[in-house]
């Protein structure tokens, strides 16, 4: 350690100064790409429903639900009867079957209690997470001024795989149990494959939420679509995510491993030519095309299934779609994000107007 320190401190002052300047310039360039949204007011309403629910006295569940109803008058019954299917339907009595046999069990069974304890340890509070979401909605209002941010309700979904979902346009839910980190041992037991690990990191939570917000407004439409159309749809979604979550690494935005991001950057031309030469770009064969715009273990046709380390992401068409959309926007500098998302240009014409030239 002492030897290493001596070597570092012996660097010429001029080189150190140049290094610091380079860092400052690099950081500045990164920040300059995002607009100043500090003057955009967003009063994001957030609620820790998971904490409120698990604070109920399990000897008096019905009484606790009455108190929750006062705080969540338009959400509690939706959660109890639609999300969790307890079939309580407002009958808040400790003799109601849904309370006696199901809800009380969920509030006392050790595995569920331990899950909530784990959530509390990873998310002791949601101050930082809510700040990230607030900033995202500020950028969203900058680009889409008419948009009104919803309230956010944080839940424990009991590992149901519901990470983020809408109740309606005014309320979106986040299952904190799906962002406990890939090291959380029970994800494998509910069938989560290892190639999805990036989606269960805490830093992916904002991406998941804004992905859900985007698809609520612009649903993904795969039916009878060419691969190019699917890539452009996914590319627009990623372009949106890059705009509302500036500074977020591509590995997080795409849910890729860094080695996969590096592969995509180094093989952009190879990837584009693969789709062209395999006659996939205008194919409507869903069996062949959808695998490239959804998460998967690796890019079929570009990597051996038994490769010990997968360097290609299955969702490689989304990455290429983002590059095409980015090229399109460079050719249309006056086009707003709202105009991009709302337009329905023919995919072939879109590609032609993008003048996309893979590197």
C-alpha positions as CSV (number, residue, x, y, z in Angstrom):
1,X,0.0,0.0,0.0
2,X,2.8,2.4,0.9
3,X,4.6,1.7,-2.4
4,X,1.5,2.3,-4.4
5,X,0.8,5.6,-2.6
6,X,4.4,6.7,-3.3
7,X,4.0,6.0,-7.0
8,X,0.8,7.9,-7.1
9,X,2.0,11.0,-5.3
10,X,5.2,11.1,-7.4
11,X,3.2,11.8,-10.6
12,X,4.2,15.2,-12.1
13,X,1.8,17.9,-11.0
14,X,1.1,18.8,-14.7
15,X,-0.2,15.3,-15.4
16,X,-2.4,15.3,-12.2
17,X,-3.8,18.7,-13.3
18,X,-4.5,17.3,-16.8
19,X,-6.2,14.3,-15.3
20,X,-8.4,16.4,-13.1
21,X,-9.3,18.7,-16.0
22,X,-10.2,15.6,-18.1
23,X,-12.5,14.3,-15.3
24,X,-14.2,17.7,-15.0
25,X,-14.7,18.1,-18.7
26,X,-16.1,14.5,-19.0
27,X,-18.5,15.1,-16.2
28,X,-19.5,18.4,-17.6
29,X,-20.3,16.9,-21.0
30,X,-22.4,14.3,-19.4
31,X,-24.4,16.8,-17.4
32,X,-24.7,19.2,-20.3
33,X,-26.9,16.6,-22.2
34,X,-29.7,17.0,-19.8
35,X,-31.9,20.1,-19.5
36,X,-32.2,22.1,-16.3
37,X,-35.4,21.1,-14.6
38,X,-34.8,22.5,-11.2
39,X,-37.6,25.1,-11.7
40,X,-40.2,22.4,-12.6
41,X,-42.3,21.7,-9.5
42,X,-43.4,18.1,-8.9
43,X,-45.0,17.3,-5.6
44,X,-44.8,13.5,-5.8
45,X,-47.1,11.8,-3.3
46,X,-45.7,8.5,-2.0
47,X,-47.0,6.0,0.5
48,X,-45.4,3.0,2.3
49,X,-48.4,0.8,2.2
50,X,-46.2,-2.2,3.1
51,X,-45.2,-0.6,6.4
52,X,-48.8,0.4,7.2
53,X,-50.1,-3.1,6.5
54,X,-47.5,-4.9,8.5
55,X,-48.1,-2.5,11.4
56,X,-51.6,-3.9,11.9
57,X,-52.1,-5.7,15.3
58,X,-52.7,-9.3,14.1
59,X,-55.1,-9.9,17.0
60,X,-57.3,-7.1,15.7
61,X,-56.9,-7.2,11.9
62,X,-60.4,-5.8,11.1
63,X,-59.8,-2.8,13.3
64,X,-56.5,-2.2,11.7
65,X,-58.1,-2.4,8.2
66,X,-60.6,0.3,9.3
67,X,-57.7,2.6,10.1
68,X,-56.1,1.8,6.8
69,X,-59.3,2.5,4.9
70,X,-59.2,6.1,6.3
71,X,-55.7,6.5,4.8
72,X,-56.3,4.6,1.6
73,X,-60.0,5.1,0.9
74,X,-59.8,4.4,-2.9
75,X,-57.0,1.8,-2.8
76,X,-57.4,-0.6,0.1
77,X,-60.3,-2.6,-1.3
78,X,-58.6,-2.7,-4.7
79,X,-55.5,-4.1,-3.0
80,X,-57.4,-6.6,-0.9
81,X,-59.8,-7.9,-3.5
82,X,-58.2,-7.3,-6.9
83,X,-54.5,-7.5,-6.3
84,X,-54.4,-10.1,-3.5
85,X,-57.8,-11.7,-4.1
86,X,-58.7,-12.0,-0.5
87,X,-62.4,-11.5,-1.3
88,X,-63.1,-9.4,1.7
89,X,-65.2,-6.9,-0.2
90,X,-65.4,-4.4,2.6
91,X,-66.5,-6.8,5.3
92,X,-64.0,-5.8,7.9
93,X,-64.7,-8.4,10.6
94,X,-62.2,-10.8,12.2
95,X,-64.7,-13.6,11.3
96,X,-64.6,-12.9,7.6
97,X,-62.9,-15.8,5.8
98,X,-60.6,-13.7,3.7
99,X,-59.3,-12.0,6.9
100,X,-59.2,-15.0,9.2
101,X,-57.7,-17.5,6.8
102,X,-55.7,-15.5,4.3
103,X,-54.8,-12.0,5.3
104,X,-53.9,-12.8,8.9
105,X,-51.8,-15.8,7.7
106,X,-49.9,-13.4,5.4
107,X,-49.3,-11.0,8.2
108,X,-48.0,-13.7,10.6
109,X,-46.4,-16.5,8.5
110,X,-42.7,-16.3,9.1
111,X,-41.6,-16.3,5.5
112,X,-43.8,-13.3,4.7
113,X,-42.8,-11.5,7.8
114,X,-39.1,-12.2,7.0
115,X,-39.7,-10.9,3.5
116,X,-41.1,-7.6,4.9
117,X,-38.1,-7.5,7.3
118,X,-35.8,-7.8,4.3
119,X,-37.6,-5.0,2.5
120,X,-37.2,-2.8,5.5
121,X,-33.5,-3.5,5.6
122,X,-33.0,-2.7,1.9
123,X,-35.5,0.2,2.0
124,X,-35.4,1.6,5.5
125,X,-37.0,4.6,4.0
126,X,-37.8,5.7,0.4
127,X,-36.4,9.2,0.5
128,X,-33.7,8.6,-2.1
129,X,-35.8,6.4,-4.3
130,X,-38.7,8.9,-4.2
131,X,-36.2,11.7,-5.1
132,X,-35.1,9.7,-8.1
133,X,-38.7,9.3,-9.2
134,X,-39.4,13.0,-8.6
135,X,-36.5,14.0,-10.8
136,X,-37.7,11.6,-13.5
137,X,-41.1,13.1,-13.4
138,X,-39.6,16.6,-13.6
139,X,-37.8,15.6,-16.9
140,X,-41.1,14.0,-18.0
141,X,-43.0,17.3,-17.5
142,X,-40.2,19.1,-19.3
143,X,-40.7,17.0,-22.4
144,X,-44.4,16.3,-21.9
145,X,-45.8,19.4,-20.1
146,X,-49.4,18.1,-20.1
147,X,-48.5,15.0,-18.1
148,X,-49.6,14.9,-14.5
149,X,-47.5,12.5,-12.3
150,X,-49.4,9.8,-10.4
151,X,-49.1,9.0,-6.7
152,X,-46.8,6.1,-5.9
153,X,-47.8,3.4,-3.5
154,X,-45.0,1.0,-2.3
155,X,-46.1,-2.5,-1.6
156,X,-44.9,-5.9,-0.5
157,X,-46.3,-8.2,-3.1
158,X,-45.1,-11.5,-1.6
159,X,-42.8,-12.3,-4.5
160,X,-45.7,-12.3,-7.0
161,X,-43.3,-10.9,-9.7
162,X,-45.4,-7.7,-9.9
163,X,-42.6,-5.2,-9.9
164,X,-44.4,-2.1,-11.0
165,X,-48.0,-1.8,-12.3
166,X,-50.7,0.9,-12.7
167,X,-54.0,1.0,-10.9
168,X,-55.1,3.8,-13.2
169,X,-53.4,6.8,-14.6
170,X,-53.4,8.5,-11.2
171,X,-51.9,5.6,-9.1
172,X,-48.9,3.4,-9.8
173,X,-47.6,0.7,-7.5
174,X,-44.1,-0.5,-6.8
175,X,-43.5,-4.0,-5.3
176,X,-40.4,-3.4,-3.3
177,X,-40.0,-7.1,-2.9
178,X,-38.8,-7.3,-6.5
179,X,-35.9,-5.0,-6.0
180,X,-33.9,-6.6,-3.2
181,X,-30.8,-7.4,-5.3
182,X,-29.8,-10.4,-7.3
183,X,-28.2,-12.0,-4.3
184,X,-31.7,-12.3,-2.6
185,X,-31.9,-16.1,-2.4
186,X,-35.6,-16.7,-3.1
187,X,-35.8,-15.2,-6.6
188,X,-34.6,-18.5,-8.1
189,X,-37.2,-20.4,-6.2
190,X,-40.0,-18.4,-7.9
191,X,-38.5,-19.1,-11.3
192,X,-36.5,-15.9,-11.9
193,X,-33.7,-16.7,-14.4
194,X,-30.2,-15.3,-13.9
195,X,-30.3,-13.3,-17.1
196,X,-33.0,-11.1,-15.3
197,X,-30.7,-10.3,-12.4
198,X,-30.3,-6.7,-13.5
199,X,-34.0,-6.1,-13.2
200,X,-34.0,-6.9,-9.5
201,X,-31.3,-4.4,-8.4
202,X,-32.4,-1.4,-6.3
203,X,-31.1,1.0,-9.0
204,X,-33.4,-0.6,-11.6
205,X,-36.5,0.5,-9.7
206,X,-36.8,3.9,-11.4
207,X,-36.3,2.3,-14.8
208,X,-39.0,-0.3,-14.1
209,X,-41.5,2.4,-13.0
210,X,-40.9,4.7,-16.0
211,X,-41.1,1.7,-18.3
212,X,-44.5,1.0,-16.9
213,X,-45.5,4.6,-17.1
214,X,-44.4,4.6,-20.8
215,X,-46.3,1.5,-21.7
216,X,-49.4,2.8,-20.0
217,X,-49.4,5.7,-22.4
218,X,-47.9,3.9,-25.4
219,X,-48.6,0.1,-25.1
220,X,-46.2,-2.2,-26.9
221,X,-48.0,-3.7,-30.0
222,X,-46.3,-6.9,-31.3
223,X,-49.2,-8.3,-33.4
224,X,-48.5,-8.7,-37.1
225,X,-45.4,-6.4,-36.9
226,X,-42.0,-6.7,-38.6
227,X,-38.9,-7.0,-36.5
228,X,-38.0,-3.5,-37.6
229,X,-41.3,-2.2,-36.3
230,X,-40.8,-3.9,-33.0
231,X,-37.2,-2.6,-32.7
232,X,-38.4,1.0,-33.4
233,X,-41.2,0.6,-30.8
234,X,-38.7,-0.6,-28.2
235,X,-36.2,2.0,-29.4
236,X,-38.7,4.8,-28.7
237,X,-39.3,3.5,-25.2
238,X,-35.6,3.4,-24.5
239,X,-35.1,6.9,-26.0
240,X,-37.8,8.1,-23.6
241,X,-36.1,6.4,-20.6
242,X,-32.7,8.0,-21.6
243,X,-34.4,11.4,-21.5
244,X,-36.3,11.1,-18.2
245,X,-33.4,9.2,-16.4
246,X,-30.4,11.1,-17.7
247,X,-27.1,10.0,-16.3
248,X,-28.3,6.4,-15.7
249,X,-25.9,3.9,-17.2
250,X,-27.0,1.9,-20.2
251,X,-26.4,-1.3,-18.3
252,X,-29.2,-0.2,-15.9
253,X,-31.5,1.3,-18.5
254,X,-31.4,-1.9,-20.7
255,X,-31.1,-4.3,-17.8
256,X,-27.9,-5.7,-19.3
257,X,-24.6,-6.7,-17.8
258,X,-21.8,-4.3,-18.6
259,X,-20.0,-7.0,-20.6
260,X,-23.2,-7.1,-22.8
261,X,-23.3,-3.4,-23.2
262,X,-19.6,-3.5,-24.3
263,X,-20.4,-6.2,-26.8
264,X,-23.2,-4.2,-28.3
265,X,-21.0,-1.1,-28.7
266,X,-18.2,-3.1,-30.3
267,X,-20.4,-5.1,-32.6
268,X,-23.1,-2.7,-33.8
269,X,-22.3,-3.2,-37.5
270,X,-22.2,-7.0,-37.1
271,X,-25.5,-7.0,-35.3
272,X,-27.3,-4.9,-37.9
273,X,-25.9,-7.0,-40.8
274,X,-26.9,-10.2,-39.0
275,X,-30.6,-9.1,-39.0
276,X,-30.2,-8.0,-42.7
277,X,-28.5,-11.2,-43.9
278,X,-30.8,-13.5,-42.0
279,X,-33.8,-11.8,-43.6
280,X,-35.1,-10.9,-40.2
281,X,-35.5,-7.1,-40.4
282,X,-38.8,-7.3,-42.3
283,X,-39.9,-10.7,-41.0
284,X,-43.3,-10.9,-39.3
285,X,-42.6,-14.4,-37.9
286,X,-43.3,-13.7,-34.2
287,X,-41.5,-17.0,-33.2
288,X,-38.3,-15.6,-34.8
289,X,-38.6,-11.8,-34.1
290,X,-40.0,-11.3,-30.6
291,X,-37.1,-13.1,-29.0
292,X,-34.9,-10.1,-30.0
293,X,-37.0,-7.4,-28.4
294,X,-37.7,-9.2,-25.1
295,X,-35.4,-10.3,-22.3
296,X,-33.6,-13.6,-22.9
297,X,-30.4,-15.5,-21.9
298,X,-28.5,-14.5,-25.1
299,X,-28.9,-13.4,-28.7
300,X,-29.8,-16.5,-30.7
301,X,-27.7,-17.0,-33.8
302,X,-25.0,-14.7,-32.4
303,X,-23.8,-16.8,-29.6
304,X,-23.5,-20.5,-28.7
305,X,-26.2,-21.7,-26.2
306,X,-23.5,-23.4,-24.2
307,X,-21.1,-20.5,-23.9
308,X,-20.0,-20.3,-20.3
309,X,-20.2,-16.5,-20.2
310,X,-22.9,-14.9,-22.2
311,X,-21.6,-11.7,-23.8
312,X,-24.8,-11.0,-25.9
313,X,-28.1,-10.0,-24.4
314,X,-31.2,-11.7,-25.7
315,X,-33.0,-8.3,-25.9
316,X,-30.5,-7.1,-28.5
317,X,-33.1,-5.7,-30.9
318,X,-34.1,-3.1,-28.3
319,X,-30.5,-1.8,-28.1
320,X,-30.3,-1.6,-31.9
321,X,-33.8,0.0,-32.0
322,X,-32.6,2.7,-29.6
323,X,-29.6,3.4,-31.9
324,X,-31.9,3.8,-34.9
325,X,-34.3,6.1,-33.0
326,X,-31.4,8.2,-31.8
327,X,-30.1,8.5,-35.4
328,X,-33.6,9.5,-36.5
329,X,-33.7,12.3,-33.9
330,X,-30.3,13.5,-35.0
331,X,-31.8,13.9,-38.5
332,X,-34.9,15.7,-37.0
333,X,-33.4,18.1,-34.4
334,X,-36.7,20.2,-34.2
335,X,-38.8,17.2,-33.4
336,X,-40.0,17.1,-29.8
337,X,-40.1,13.9,-27.7
338,X,-43.9,14.1,-27.7
339,X,-44.0,14.3,-31.5
340,X,-41.6,11.3,-31.8
341,X,-43.7,9.1,-29.4
342,X,-47.0,10.0,-31.1
343,X,-45.9,9.7,-34.7
344,X,-46.6,6.5,-36.7
345,X,-44.2,6.7,-39.6
346,X,-43.9,3.5,-41.6
347,X,-40.9,1.6,-40.2
348,X,-39.1,1.3,-43.5
349,X,-39.5,5.1,-44.1
350,X,-38.4,5.7,-40.5
351,X,-35.2,3.8,-41.0
352,X,-34.6,5.6,-44.3
353,X,-35.1,9.0,-42.7
354,X,-32.8,8.0,-39.8
355,X,-29.9,7.6,-42.2
356,X,-28.7,5.0,-39.8
357,X,-25.1,3.9,-40.4
358,X,-24.0,1.3,-37.9
359,X,-20.4,1.8,-36.6
